[in-house]
Amino acid sequence: MSILNKKILATSLLVSTSVFGNGIGDITEHKGSGGLTRTSGDSYITELGLGIEQLDHIETANGRMKIQFVDETKLSLT
């Protein structure tokens, strides 16, 4: 493998780690109750400020919440 190929591979790994390893947003408004399940199987009761990761499954139960993503997109769940 050439030095150039190794540099491209290392750069690709760093980019994919930063894209998939970091949160993609936060819960910015929360009323009532809800839950979040991660792909790892970990479950959380949702609360204001909880970080959202890619592929999280989020539900509200008799409540509502707003999520703001890192690109400033906002999502309202009821």
TARANOR-V814824 format. One record per helix or strand. SS is the DSSP state (helix for helix, strand for strand). FROM is the first residue (numbers start at 0). TO is the last residue. If there is no record, write none. Layout:
ss=SS from=FROM to=TO
ss=SS from=FROM to=TO
This chain:
ss=helix from=2 to=20
ss=strand from=24 to=36
ss=strand from=42 to=44
ss=strand from=50 to=51
ss=strand from=56 to=68
ss=strand from=73 to=76
